[in-house]
């Protein structure tokens, strides 16, 4: 990157941790050719935005915290893969002694279990021959706070579709109650609806029923699909999208037909 960028003296890595408003620590990792003044400037910037800069003196895969974290997660995986203890008890041991709300497997679930698996699998041909037992932990046997793997990504999708569905429900209510006044555009524009407000509100109420159904199906579909055991994150995303797209398409098609009838 330094050579390709053309300004190697201004290149360094600034690595944030999520969520930034809680885990307000950033890794500042220069390379041998980075200008020290750039490091100082980035440190000052990090402090200005409320972060605690950790300056790394040499390039390190995983930076500082993630290097320590990987050791913890690797040890937890080793214990589980060797049958020393169950994943729940491994988490309980860490949480009970360190007084933290999450254990190593809970952390892995938050990161994303697919991500953990891929990193573990990828590390084997790159010098990790000494820890092959990590790969004996079945992918389908990894724990998840959701019913299926995927951790944070799955939870994010669930929240996104539920919130979006509720927003559609919220939009449908003022439409039904006639709280949204006429405006120059409504799907297929019908001039008569602008001349007759009663007709406009009639169109609103017609469309509101479809939006209400779409919103409810989107939110309920997201919640129901989340409970399906073994469903992958990608499959969940497509099913949740279908729960929105199908009723919304029907609503739009019926709405256009209704507007065309009014036009005629």
C-alpha positions, 0 to 999 in steps of 0.5 A: 500500500505504501508503495502503491499510494505514492506517499508512503510517509503519510500512510498508517492504519487507524483501526477502530473497535465497535461500538465506537462510543463504548469501545473507544480505543483505536490502534494507530499502526505506522509502517517503517516509512511513516513520518513521525509527525503523521503519527502525532497528528493522528493521535491528536485526531483520535483524542479529539473524537473521544478515542484512546489511541494505542500506538503500535511500534511495529506492524502486527496482524490483529493489532493489540487488543485483537491479538490478545482476544484471538488468544482467548478465543483460540483457547476457548475453542481448544477446550471445547474441541477437546471436550474439556468442557461445554461452551456454556460452562467455558463462558460461565468460567470466564464471566464468573471470574472476570465479572464480564457480561459475555464469555468467549463464545458470546464474543464469537457470536457477536463477531459472527460465527461464520467469520470465526470459522473462516478465520480458523479455517484460513489460519491452518495452512498459514502456520497454525499446524500446532492447533489443528483441533480448533477445526474439529469443532463442528461448524453447525455445533457452534453456539449462537445467541440467535437460533442460527449462526451469523451473530451480529449480521443476523441480528442486524438484519432482524432489527432492520426488517422489523424496524422497516416493517413498523415504519410502514405500519406507522406510515399507513395509519396517517394515510388511513386517517386522512392526515396526509394532504394531497400533493402533485405525485402519487404513483401514477398521477391522477389529476382528478385526485388533486381537484377533489380532496375526498377522492385523494383521501380515498386513494390514500386509504386504499393504499394504506391497507396494502402498506399496513399488510406489507409492514406487518408481514415484513416484521412478522416474517423477520421474527418468524424466520429468525426462529428457524434452526440452522438457517444461514444468514444469506437464506434469512436475508432472502426470506426476509426480503421476500416477506417485504417484496411480495406484499409490497409488489402486490400493493403497488400493482393493485394500487396502479390498477386502482389509480388507472380505474379512477383515471378512466 
